[in-house]
Amino acid sequence: MEKDCLFCKISHGQMGTDFIYENDNLVVFRDINPHAPVHLLIVPKRHIRSVNDLSEADSGILAEMILTARQMAIREKVDASGYKLLFNVEKGGGQVIFHLHLHLIGGWDK
């Protein structure tokens, strides 16, 4: 855990965030500044700064993030209407919090 990382604090239960889903590796919660009716963040508990910092050893966590996003889309009832999965990478790519996270965005035509 990085001591000054917001998502490390959230994922380790230090911020009082309501999790939609949690397991040993990930947490899922609603974005506080949603860009769609459904806007969830899928966040690994282990600190990985960015997609650019991934190694081949991280392939399991990436697969788990995507499969969890699929399950959350079903849970939020946006699986049939469609949704976006988005990684922002580095400042120029829109990354604001430098802890790997996946956005699940959808629900416009629920």
Contacts in CASP RR format, 6 or more apart in sequence:
PFRMAT RR
TARGET T0000
AUTHOR 0000-0000-0000
METHOD contacts of the structure
MODEL  1
MEKDCLFCKISHGQMGTDFIYENDNLVVFRDINPHAPVHLLIVPKRHIRS
VNDLSEADSGILAEMILTARQMAIREKVDASGYKLLFNVEKGGGQVIFHL
HLHLIGGWDK
1 8 0 8 1.000
1 9 0 8 1.000
1 12 0 8 1.000
1 47 0 8 1.000
2 8 0 8 1.000
2 47 0 8 1.000
2 99 0 8 1.000
5 47 0 8 1.000
5 97 0 8 1.000
5 98 0 8 1.000
5 99 0 8 1.000
6 15 0 8 1.000
6 97 0 8 1.000
6 99 0 8 1.000
7 43 0 8 1.000
7 47 0 8 1.000
7 97 0 8 1.000
7 99 0 8 1.000
7 101 0 8 1.000
8 47 0 8 1.000
8 99 0 8 1.000
9 15 0 8 1.000
10 16 0 8 1.000
10 17 0 8 1.000
10 27 0 8 1.000
10 29 0 8 1.000
10 43 0 8 1.000
11 26 0 8 1.000
11 27 0 8 1.000
11 43 0 8 1.000
11 44 0 8 1.000
11 45 0 8 1.000
12 45 0 8 1.000
17 27 0 8 1.000
17 29 0 8 1.000
18 29 0 8 1.000
18 30 0 8 1.000
19 27 0 8 1.000
19 28 0 8 1.000
19 29 0 8 1.000
20 28 0 8 1.000
20 29 0 8 1.000
20 30 0 8 1.000
20 40 0 8 1.000
20 72 0 8 1.000
20 75 0 8 1.000
21 27 0 8 1.000
21 28 0 8 1.000
21 68 0 8 1.000
21 71 0 8 1.000
21 72 0 8 1.000
21 75 0 8 1.000
22 28 0 8 1.000
24 45 0 8 1.000
25 44 0 8 1.000
25 45 0 8 1.000
25 46 0 8 1.000
25 61 0 8 1.000
25 64 0 8 1.000
26 42 0 8 1.000
26 43 0 8 1.000
26 44 0 8 1.000
26 45 0 8 1.000
26 61 0 8 1.000
26 64 0 8 1.000
26 65 0 8 1.000
26 68 0 8 1.000
27 42 0 8 1.000
27 43 0 8 1.000
27 45 0 8 1.000
28 40 0 8 1.000
28 41 0 8 1.000
28 42 0 8 1.000
28 43 0 8 1.000
28 68 0 8 1.000
28 72 0 8 1.000
29 40 0 8 1.000
29 41 0 8 1.000
29 43 0 8 1.000
30 39 0 8 1.000
30 40 0 8 1.000
30 41 0 8 1.000
31 39 0 8 1.000
31 40 0 8 1.000
31 41 0 8 1.000
31 103 0 8 1.000
35 105 0 8 1.000
36 105 0 8 1.000
36 106 0 8 1.000
36 107 0 8 1.000
36 108 0 8 1.000
37 106 0 8 1.000
37 107 0 8 1.000
37 108 0 8 1.000
37 110 0 8 1.000
38 76 0 8 1.000
38 78 0 8 1.000
38 83 0 8 1.000
38 104 0 8 1.000
38 105 0 8 1.000
38 106 0 8 1.000
38 107 0 8 1.000
38 110 0 8 1.000
39 103 0 8 1.000
39 104 0 8 1.000
39 105 0 8 1.000
39 106 0 8 1.000
40 69 0 8 1.000
40 72 0 8 1.000
40 76 0 8 1.000
40 103 0 8 1.000
40 104 0 8 1.000
41 101 0 8 1.000
41 102 0 8 1.000
41 103 0 8 1.000
41 104 0 8 1.000
42 65 0 8 1.000
42 68 0 8 1.000
42 69 0 8 1.000
42 72 0 8 1.000
42 101 0 8 1.000
42 102 0 8 1.000
42 103 0 8 1.000
42 104 0 8 1.000
43 99 0 8 1.000
43 100 0 8 1.000
43 101 0 8 1.000
43 102 0 8 1.000
44 61 0 8 1.000
44 65 0 8 1.000
44 100 0 8 1.000
44 101 0 8 1.000
46 61 0 8 1.000
47 99 0 8 1.000
48 54 0 8 1.000
48 58 0 8 1.000
48 61 0 8 1.000
48 99 0 8 1.000
48 100 0 8 1.000
49 98 0 8 1.000
49 99 0 8 1.000
49 100 0 8 1.000
50 89 0 8 1.000
50 90 0 8 1.000
50 95 0 8 1.000
50 98 0 8 1.000
50 100 0 8 1.000
51 87 0 8 1.000
51 89 0 8 1.000
51 100 0 8 1.000
52 89 0 8 1.000
52 90 0 8 1.000
53 100 0 8 1.000
54 62 0 8 1.000
54 100 0 8 1.000
65 102 0 8 1.000
66 85 0 8 1.000
66 102 0 8 1.000
69 85 0 8 1.000
69 102 0 8 1.000
69 104 0 8 1.000
70 79 0 8 1.000
72 104 0 8 1.000
73 79 0 8 1.000
73 82 0 8 1.000
73 83 0 8 1.000
73 104 0 8 1.000
76 104 0 8 1.000
76 107 0 8 1.000
77 110 0 8 1.000
78 106 0 8 1.000
78 107 0 8 1.000
78 110 0 8 1.000
81 106 0 8 1.000
81 107 0 8 1.000
81 108 0 8 1.000
81 109 0 8 1.000
81 110 0 8 1.000
82 106 0 8 1.000
82 107 0 8 1.000
83 104 0 8 1.000
83 105 0 8 1.000
83 106 0 8 1.000
83 107 0 8 1.000
84 103 0 8 1.000
84 104 0 8 1.000
84 105 0 8 1.000
84 106 0 8 1.000
85 102 0 8 1.000
85 103 0 8 1.000
85 104 0 8 1.000
85 105 0 8 1.000
86 102 0 8 1.000
86 103 0 8 1.000
86 105 0 8 1.000
87 100 0 8 1.000
87 101 0 8 1.000
87 102 0 8 1.000
87 103 0 8 1.000
88 94 0 8 1.000
88 95 0 8 1.000
88 96 0 8 1.000
88 103 0 8 1.000
89 95 0 8 1.000
END
